[in-house]
Amino acid sequence: MPDPIMYQEDGYVVLESDRTEQLMTAAELKAKLIDLLLLEEVIIPKELEKFDSAESQAQHLMDNYFELDIGADKYLQWYVVRLEK
């Protein structure tokens, strides 16, 4: 049986094509994803079309993806981190 700590998340390391590495809370990442999902140039995965709000789409992205295509030669990637052992 896996150790429950494997599913614990303290934050996210966020990488963007035009910025330095950032450490964000889940709420900060979700807000960023919501803002991006509302932009026309962002390519939204087909799987997200079934959700009725940007908030639901953002939560699904956080739970099931690690990258979002945000335009030509741009990207946003996020990785869960635990700050303590």
A tleap script that builds the chain and sets N, CA, C and O, in Angstrom:
source leaprc.protein.ff14SB
mol = sequence {
  NMET PRO ASP PRO ILE MET TYR GLN GLU ASP
  GLY TYR VAL VAL LEU GLU SER ASP ARG THR
  GLU GLN LEU MET THR ALA ALA GLU LEU LYS
  ALA LYS LEU ILE ASP LEU LEU LEU LEU GLU
  GLU VAL ILE ILE PRO LYS GLU LEU GLU LYS
  PHE ASP SER ALA GLU SER GLN ALA GLN HIE
  LEU MET ASP ASN TYR PHE GLU LEU ASP ILE
  GLY ALA ASP LYS TYR LEU GLN TRP TYR VAL
  VAL ARG LEU GLU CLYS
}
set mol.1.N position { 0.848 -1.178 0.000 }
set mol.1.CA position { 0.000 0.000 0.000 }
set mol.1.C position { 0.895 1.243 0.000 }
set mol.1.O position { 1.823 1.332 0.803 }
set mol.2.N position { 0.624 2.209 -0.900 }
set mol.2.CA position { 1.461 3.401 -0.968 }
set mol.2.C position { 1.342 4.256 0.291 }
set mol.2.O position { 0.303 4.298 0.950 }
set mol.3.N position { 2.419 4.919 0.589 }
set mol.3.CA position { 2.452 5.842 1.722 }
set mol.3.C position { 1.606 7.072 1.383 }
set mol.3.O position { 1.774 7.644 0.306 }
set mol.4.N position { 0.697 7.495 2.277 }
set mol.4.CA position { -0.168 8.660 1.997 }
set mol.4.C position { 0.612 9.945 1.718 }
set mol.4.O position { 0.088 10.855 1.075 }
set mol.5.N position { 1.854 10.029 2.192 }
set mol.5.CA position { 2.643 11.236 1.951 }
set mol.5.C position { 2.891 11.457 0.461 }
set mol.5.O position { 3.151 12.579 0.026 }
set mol.6.N position { 2.808 10.372 -0.319 }
set mol.6.CA position { 2.994 10.498 -1.762 }
set mol.6.C position { 1.941 11.400 -2.392 }
set mol.6.O position { 2.176 11.984 -3.449 }
set mol.7.N position { 0.790 11.516 -1.756 }
set mol.7.CA position { -0.310 12.303 -2.306 }
set mol.7.C position { -0.459 13.658 -1.632 }
set mol.7.O position { -1.397 14.401 -1.921 }
set mol.8.N position { 0.458 13.977 -0.739 }
set mol.8.CA position { 0.438 15.260 -0.044 }
set mol.8.C position { 1.139 16.297 -0.913 }
set mol.8.O position { 2.187 16.014 -1.493 }
set mol.9.N position { 0.575 17.481 -1.005 }
set mol.9.CA position { 1.192 18.544 -1.787 }
set mol.9.C position { 1.265 19.821 -0.968 }
set mol.9.O position { 0.280 20.242 -0.361 }
set mol.10.N position { 2.437 20.431 -0.958 }
set mol.10.CA position { 2.621 21.680 -0.224 }
set mol.10.C position { 2.628 22.883 -1.155 }
set mol.10.O position { 2.440 24.017 -0.716 }
set mol.11.N position { 2.840 22.639 -2.401 }
set mol.11.CA position { 2.896 23.730 -3.368 }
set mol.11.C position { 3.267 23.192 -4.730 }
set mol.11.O position { 3.292 21.982 -4.954 }
set mol.12.N position { 3.552 24.101 -5.626 }
set mol.12.CA position { 3.899 23.740 -7.000 }
set mol.12.C position { 5.093 24.555 -7.461 }
set mol.12.O position { 5.184 25.752 -7.189 }
set mol.13.N position { 6.000 23.906 -8.155 }
set mol.13.CA position { 7.044 24.606 -8.887 }
set mol.13.C position { 6.438 24.891 -10.248 }
set mol.13.O position { 5.966 23.979 -10.927 }
set mol.14.N position { 6.452 26.153 -10.647 }
set mol.14.CA position { 5.830 26.568 -11.902 }
set mol.14.C position { 6.911 27.115 -12.830 }
set mol.14.O position { 7.689 27.993 -12.460 }
set mol.15.N position { 6.936 26.573 -14.041 }
set mol.15.CA position { 7.894 27.001 -15.061 }
set mol.15.C position { 7.134 27.637 -16.216 }
set mol.15.O position { 6.170 27.071 -16.731 }
set mol.16.N position { 7.582 28.816 -16.612 }
set mol.16.CA position { 6.996 29.506 -17.768 }
set mol.16.C position { 8.123 29.851 -18.724 }
set mol.16.O position { 9.268 30.051 -18.321 }
set mol.17.N position { 7.773 29.916 -19.991 }
set mol.17.CA position { 8.779 30.163 -21.013 }
set mol.17.C position { 9.484 31.508 -20.855 }
set mol.17.O position { 10.646 31.629 -21.244 }
set mol.18.N position { 8.829 32.509 -20.303 }
set mol.18.CA position { 9.413 33.847 -20.221 }
set mol.18.C position { 9.694 34.323 -18.787 }
set mol.18.O position { 9.907 35.514 -18.555 }
set mol.19.N position { 9.693 33.400 -17.843 }
set mol.19.CA position { 9.915 33.780 -16.441 }
set mol.19.C position { 10.839 32.781 -15.757 }
set mol.19.O position { 11.070 31.677 -16.249 }
set mol.20.N position { 11.359 33.200 -14.611 }
set mol.20.CA position { 12.160 32.281 -13.818 }
set mol.20.C position { 11.227 31.351 -13.042 }
set mol.20.O position { 10.031 31.614 -12.914 }
set mol.21.N position { 11.780 30.291 -12.545 }
set mol.21.CA position { 11.019 29.304 -11.753 }
set mol.21.C position { 10.321 29.992 -10.586 }
set mol.21.O position { 10.897 30.856 -9.925 }
set mol.22.N position { 9.065 29.594 -10.340 }
set mol.22.CA position { 8.292 30.177 -9.238 }
set mol.22.C position { 7.755 29.067 -8.346 }
set mol.22.O position { 7.513 27.955 -8.816 }
set mol.23.N position { 7.572 29.356 -7.085 }
set mol.23.CA position { 6.912 28.445 -6.159 }
set mol.23.C position { 5.550 29.044 -5.845 }
set mol.23.O position { 5.459 30.182 -5.386 }
set mol.24.N position { 4.480 28.270 -6.096 }
set mol.24.CA position { 3.114 28.768 -5.894 }
set mol.24.C position { 2.322 27.821 -5.009 }
set mol.24.O position { 2.594 26.621 -4.953 }
set mol.25.N position { 1.346 28.378 -4.327 }
set mol.25.CA position { 0.387 27.556 -3.600 }
set mol.25.C position { -0.622 27.021 -4.616 }
set mol.25.O position { -0.656 27.467 -5.763 }
set mol.26.N position { -1.435 26.068 -4.189 }
set mol.26.CA position { -2.465 25.523 -5.066 }
set mol.26.C position { -3.440 26.619 -5.509 }
set mol.26.O position { -3.858 26.646 -6.667 }
set mol.27.N position { -3.798 27.509 -4.603 }
set mol.27.CA position { -4.724 28.594 -4.926 }
set mol.27.C position { -4.128 29.557 -5.951 }
set mol.27.O position { -4.825 30.016 -6.855 }
set mol.28.N position { -2.840 29.860 -5.807 }
set mol.28.CA position { -2.177 30.763 -6.759 }
set mol.28.C position { -2.101 30.139 -8.152 }
set mol.28.O position { -2.355 30.807 -9.154 }
set mol.29.N position { -1.750 28.849 -8.206 }
set mol.29.CA position { -1.675 28.167 -9.499 }
set mol.29.C position { -3.055 28.097 -10.144 }
set mol.29.O position { -3.197 28.333 -11.344 }
set mol.30.N position { -4.055 27.778 -9.358 }
set mol.30.CA position { -5.417 27.693 -9.898 }
set mol.30.C position { -5.861 29.041 -10.469 }
set mol.30.O position { -6.458 29.086 -11.545 }
set mol.31.N position { -5.582 30.123 -9.772 }
set mol.31.CA position { -5.937 31.456 -10.255 }
set mol.31.C position { -5.205 31.773 -11.560 }
set mol.31.O position { -5.788 32.353 -12.477 }
set mol.32.N position { -3.938 31.395 -11.643 }
set mol.32.CA position { -3.158 31.623 -12.858 }
set mol.32.C position { -3.741 30.825 -14.022 }
set mol.32.O position { -3.878 31.351 -15.126 }
set mol.33.N position { -4.083 29.559 -13.781 }
set mol.33.CA position { -4.669 28.726 -14.826 }
set mol.33.C position { -6.018 29.280 -15.291 }
set mol.33.O position { -6.305 29.294 -16.488 }
set mol.34.N position { -6.829 29.729 -14.364 }
set mol.34.CA position { -8.131 30.313 -14.726 }
set mol.34.C position { -7.914 31.518 -15.643 }
set mol.34.O position { -8.579 31.644 -16.671 }
set mol.35.N position { -6.988 32.399 -15.274 }
set mol.35.CA position { -6.702 33.575 -16.106 }
set mol.35.C position { -6.251 33.162 -17.505 }
set mol.35.O position { -6.678 33.751 -18.498 }
set mol.36.N position { -5.392 32.155 -17.582 }
set mol.36.CA position { -4.894 31.698 -18.880 }
set mol.36.C position { -5.979 31.036 -19.714 }
set mol.36.O position { -6.027 31.217 -20.931 }
set mol.37.N position { -6.848 30.272 -19.071 }
set mol.37.CA position { -7.909 29.576 -19.807 }
set mol.37.C position { -8.895 30.544 -20.447 }
set mol.37.O position { -9.598 30.179 -21.390 }
set mol.38.N position { -8.954 31.753 -19.954 }
set mol.38.CA position { -9.861 32.756 -20.504 }
set mol.38.C position { -9.268 33.506 -21.704 }
set mol.38.O position { -9.965 34.279 -22.361 }
set mol.39.N position { -7.975 33.273 -21.986 }
set mol.39.CA position { -7.329 33.916 -23.129 }
set mol.39.C position { -7.576 33.119 -24.402 }
set mol.39.O position { -7.597 31.889 -24.376 }
set mol.40.N position { -7.761 33.816 -25.505 }
set mol.40.CA position { -8.067 33.155 -26.774 }
set mol.40.C position { -6.894 32.363 -27.344 }
set mol.40.O position { -7.107 31.335 -27.986 }
set mol.41.N position { -5.661 32.820 -27.125 }
set mol.41.CA position { -4.507 32.162 -27.734 }
set mol.41.C position { -4.097 30.859 -27.044 }
set mol.41.O position { -3.262 30.120 -27.566 }
set mol.42.N position { -4.670 30.574 -25.889 }
set mol.42.CA position { -4.347 29.355 -25.159 }
set mol.42.C position { -5.080 28.170 -25.788 }
set mol.42.O position { -6.284 28.225 -26.039 }
set mol.43.N position { -4.329 27.106 -26.035 }
set mol.43.CA position { -4.905 25.893 -26.617 }
set mol.43.C position { -5.415 25.022 -25.479 }
set mol.43.O position { -4.636 24.466 -24.705 }
set mol.44.N position { -6.729 24.912 -25.391 }
set mol.44.CA position { -7.359 24.147 -24.312 }
set mol.44.C position { -7.510 22.692 -24.752 }
set mol.44.O position { -8.068 22.430 -25.817 }
set mol.45.N position { -7.022 21.742 -23.948 }
set mol.45.CA position { -7.195 20.328 -24.299 }
set mol.45.C position { -8.675 19.976 -24.481 }
set mol.45.O position { -9.526 20.453 -23.731 }
set mol.46.N position { -8.975 19.151 -25.468 }
set mol.46.CA position { -10.365 18.759 -25.773 }
set mol.46.C position { -11.085 18.200 -24.553 }
set mol.46.O position { -12.286 18.410 -24.384 }
set mol.47.N position { -10.361 17.499 -23.718 }
set mol.47.CA position { -10.950 16.884 -22.528 }
set mol.47.C position { -11.609 17.923 -21.613 }
set mol.47.O position { -12.516 17.590 -20.850 }
set mol.48.N position { -11.162 19.164 -21.686 }
set mol.48.CA position { -11.683 20.210 -20.802 }
set mol.48.C position { -12.999 20.799 -21.282 }
set mol.48.O position { -13.664 21.515 -20.535 }
set mol.49.N position { -13.383 20.507 -22.516 }
set mol.49.CA position { -14.609 21.070 -23.072 }
set mol.49.C position { -15.860 20.619 -22.318 }
set mol.49.O position { -16.891 21.290 -22.367 }
set mol.50.N position { -15.771 19.491 -21.624 }
set mol.50.CA position { -16.938 18.976 -20.897 }
set mol.50.C position { -17.222 19.754 -19.603 }
set mol.50.O position { -18.289 19.598 -19.009 }
set mol.51.N position { -16.279 20.581 -19.171 }
set mol.51.CA position { -16.465 21.355 -17.946 }
set mol.51.C position { -17.108 22.692 -18.265 }
set mol.51.O position { -16.800 23.309 -19.285 }
set mol.52.N position { -18.002 23.139 -17.395 }
set mol.52.CA position { -18.775 24.343 -17.676 }
set mol.52.C position { -18.149 25.642 -17.175 }
set mol.52.O position { -18.677 26.718 -17.456 }
set mol.53.N position { -17.049 25.571 -16.449 }
set mol.53.CA position { -16.426 26.798 -15.952 }
set mol.53.C position { -14.910 26.703 -16.029 }
set mol.53.O position { -14.338 25.612 -16.034 }
set mol.54.N position { -14.274 27.861 -16.091 }
set mol.54.CA position { -12.810 27.913 -16.112 }
set mol.54.C position { -12.240 27.365 -14.804 }
set mol.54.O position { -11.153 26.787 -14.794 }
set mol.55.N position { -12.966 27.543 -13.708 }
set mol.55.CA position { -12.497 27.019 -12.415 }
set mol.55.C position { -12.460 25.493 -12.426 }
set mol.55.O position { -11.502 24.893 -11.939 }
set mol.56.N position { -13.485 24.870 -12.972 }
set mol.56.CA position { -13.517 23.406 -13.080 }
set mol.56.C position { -12.426 22.906 -14.015 }
set mol.56.O position { -11.786 21.888 -13.752 }
set mol.57.N position { -12.221 23.633 -15.112 }
set mol.57.CA position { -11.165 23.266 -16.056 }
set mol.57.C position { -9.792 23.368 -15.394 }
set mol.57.O position { -8.949 22.488 -15.564 }
set mol.58.N position { -9.575 24.440 -14.644 }
set mol.58.CA position { -8.292 24.640 -13.973 }
set mol.58.C position { -8.032 23.536 -12.951 }
set mol.58.O position { -6.913 23.032 -12.858 }
set mol.59.N position { -9.049 23.158 -12.188 }
set mol.59.CA position { -8.885 22.092 -11.197 }
set mol.59.C position { -8.555 20.768 -11.873 }
set mol.59.O position { -7.709 20.014 -11.392 }
set mol.60.N position { -9.223 20.485 -12.990 }
set mol.60.CA position { -8.933 19.252 -13.729 }
set mol.60.C position { -7.499 19.269 -14.263 }
set mol.60.O position { -6.810 18.249 -14.225 }
set mol.61.N position { -7.058 20.407 -14.752 }
set mol.61.CA position { -5.667 20.523 -15.208 }
set mol.61.C position { -4.693 20.240 -14.065 }
set mol.61.O position { -3.731 19.491 -14.233 }
set mol.62.N position { -4.943 20.835 -12.920 }
set mol.62.CA position { -4.052 20.640 -11.776 }
set mol.62.C position { -4.009 19.187 -11.341 }
set mol.62.O position { -2.957 18.692 -10.936 }
set mol.63.N position { -5.135 18.500 -11.420 }
set mol.63.CA position { -5.217 17.112 -10.961 }
set mol.63.C position { -4.704 16.097 -11.974 }
set mol.63.O position { -4.302 14.998 -11.591 }
set mol.64.N position { -4.709 16.444 -13.265 }
set mol.64.CA position { -4.441 15.446 -14.293 }
set mol.64.C position { -3.374 15.811 -15.313 }
set mol.64.O position { -2.975 14.954 -16.101 }
set mol.65.N position { -2.910 17.020 -15.326 }
set mol.65.CA position { -1.915 17.466 -16.301 }
set mol.65.C position { -0.732 18.084 -15.582 }
set mol.65.O position { -0.756 18.265 -14.365 }
set mol.66.N position { 0.299 18.407 -16.343 }
set mol.66.CA position { 1.432 19.130 -15.786 }
set mol.66.C position { 1.911 20.229 -16.733 }
set mol.66.O position { 2.906 20.901 -16.461 }
set mol.67.N position { 1.191 20.407 -17.854 }
set mol.67.CA position { 1.625 21.390 -18.840 }
set mol.67.C position { 0.423 21.940 -19.603 }
set mol.67.O position { -0.563 21.239 -19.831 }
set mol.68.N position { 0.529 23.212 -19.992 }
set mol.68.CA position { -0.506 23.848 -20.798 }
set mol.68.C position { 0.179 24.655 -21.888 }
set mol.68.O position { 1.083 25.444 -21.617 }
set mol.69.N position { -0.260 24.451 -23.121 }
set mol.69.CA position { 0.266 25.189 -24.271 }
set mol.69.C position { -0.384 26.568 -24.263 }
set mol.69.O position { -1.596 26.688 -24.440 }
set mol.70.N position { 0.421 27.603 -24.057 }
set mol.70.CA position { -0.155 28.946 -23.935 }
set mol.70.C position { 0.178 29.839 -25.127 }
set mol.70.O position { 0.144 31.064 -25.012 }
set mol.71.N position { 0.493 29.244 -26.248 }
set mol.71.CA position { 0.742 30.018 -27.458 }
set mol.71.C position { 2.026 29.590 -28.140 }
set mol.71.O position { 2.723 28.682 -27.687 }
set mol.72.N position { 2.320 30.264 -29.234 }
set mol.72.CA position { 3.506 29.941 -30.018 }
set mol.72.C position { 4.778 30.092 -29.184 }
set mol.72.O position { 5.064 31.163 -28.648 }
set mol.73.N position { 5.523 29.008 -29.089 }
set mol.73.CA position { 6.789 28.974 -28.344 }
set mol.73.C position { 6.651 29.381 -26.882 }
set mol.73.O position { 7.613 29.864 -26.283 }
set mol.74.N position { 5.482 29.195 -26.307 }
set mol.74.CA position { 5.267 29.505 -24.894 }
set mol.74.C position { 4.699 28.265 -24.203 }
set mol.74.O position { 4.004 27.459 -24.821 }
set mol.75.N position { 5.002 28.128 -22.929 }
set mol.75.CA position { 4.490 26.998 -22.172 }
set mol.75.C position { 4.331 27.373 -20.707 }
set mol.75.O position { 4.913 28.342 -20.222 }
set mol.76.N position { 3.540 26.590 -20.033 }
set mol.76.CA position { 3.398 26.675 -18.583 }
set mol.76.C position { 3.425 25.245 -18.078 }
set mol.76.O position { 2.625 24.415 -18.511 }
set mol.77.N position { 4.335 24.953 -17.170 }
set mol.77.CA position { 4.435 23.621 -16.574 }
set mol.77.C position { 4.390 23.766 -15.058 }
set mol.77.O position { 4.852 24.764 -14.505 }
set mol.78.N position { 3.824 22.753 -14.389 }
set mol.78.CA position { 3.763 22.788 -12.930 }
set mol.78.C position { 4.018 21.389 -12.380 }
set mol.78.O position { 3.620 20.386 -12.971 }
set mol.79.N position { 4.681 21.352 -11.251 }
set mol.79.CA position { 5.037 20.096 -10.596 }
set mol.79.C position { 4.769 20.226 -9.102 }
set mol.79.O position { 5.152 21.215 -8.477 }
set mol.80.N position { 4.120 19.239 -8.545 }
set mol.80.CA position { 3.819 19.222 -7.112 }
set mol.80.C position { 5.123 19.061 -6.327 }
set mol.80.O position { 6.001 18.287 -6.709 }
set mol.81.N position { 5.230 19.799 -5.234 }
set mol.81.CA position { 6.376 19.653 -4.341 }
set mol.81.C position { 5.901 19.487 -2.907 }
set mol.81.O position { 4.865 20.017 -2.505 }
set mol.82.N position { 6.682 18.742 -2.155 }
set mol.82.CA position { 6.487 18.631 -0.710 }
set mol.82.C position { 7.672 19.346 -0.066 }
set mol.82.O position { 8.822 19.120 -0.443 }
set mol.83.N position { 7.389 20.190 0.886 }
set mol.83.CA position { 8.448 20.996 1.503 }
set mol.83.C position { 9.109 20.314 2.679 }
set mol.83.O position { 10.205 20.706 3.082 }
set mol.84.N position { 8.467 19.299 3.241 }
set mol.84.CA position { 9.052 18.554 4.359 }
set mol.84.C position { 8.962 17.070 4.083 }
set mol.84.O position { 8.084 16.616 3.349 }
set mol.85.N position { 9.878 16.312 4.676 }
set mol.85.CA position { 9.844 14.857 4.554 }
set mol.85.C position { 8.862 14.272 5.514 }
set mol.85.O position { 8.693 13.053 5.558 }
savepdb mol mol.pdb
quit
